């Protein structure tokens, strides 16, 4: 019975660290992970990929000499 809360907290800590490393709002994602637990991981991964893609497109130049 102790395994479930430990896994839940590990997911919260993992999401918080991943959000910090990706430049997203870490506290917002940690609170969402606290309420939903591992169910948040697919949403987090897709949002992270979208944020990275938007950052790459924003920094891309149209003309390269």
C-alpha positions in Angstrom: 0.0 0.0 0.0 3.0 2.3 0.4 4.0 1.8 -3.2 1.1 3.9 -4.7 1.9 7.2 -2.8 5.6 6.8 -3.5 5.0 6.3 -7.2 2.6 9.3 -7.2 5.2 11.6 -5.6 7.9 10.4 -7.9 5.7 11.3 -10.9 5.1 14.8 -9.4 8.9 15.3 -8.9 9.7 13.9 -12.3 7.2 16.2 -14.0 8.4 19.2 -12.1 12.1 18.5 -13.1 11.1 17.9 -16.7 9.1 21.1 -16.9 12.0 23.0 -15.4 14.4 21.6 -18.0 12.0 22.3 -20.8 11.4 25.9 -19.8 7.7 25.4 -19.0 5.8 26.5 -15.9 7.1 23.9 -13.5 4.8 24.7 -10.5 1.7 24.6 -12.7 2.6 21.1 -14.0 3.6 19.8 -10.6 0.3 20.8 -9.1 -1.5 19.2 -12.1 0.6 16.0 -11.5 -0.2 16.1 -7.8 -4.0 15.9 -8.6 -3.9 13.5 -11.6 -0.7 11.5 -11.0 0.6 9.3 -13.8 -2.5 10.0 -16.0 -0.9 13.4 -16.8 2.2 12.0 -18.5 0.8 11.7 -22.0 -0.6 15.2 -21.9 2.7 16.5 -20.5 4.8 14.8 -23.2 2.6 16.2 -26.0 2.6 19.7 -24.5 6.4 19.5 -24.1 6.9 18.5 -27.7 4.6 21.3 -28.9 6.5 23.9 -26.8 9.9 22.7 -28.1 8.6 22.8 -31.7 7.2 26.3 -31.2 10.5 27.5 -29.8 12.4 26.1 -32.7 10.1 27.7 -35.3 10.3 31.0 -33.5 14.1 31.0 -33.7 14.3 29.8 -37.2 15.4 32.2 -39.8 13.9 32.4 -43.3 17.0 33.5 -45.1 20.3 31.8 -44.6 23.3 33.4 -46.3 
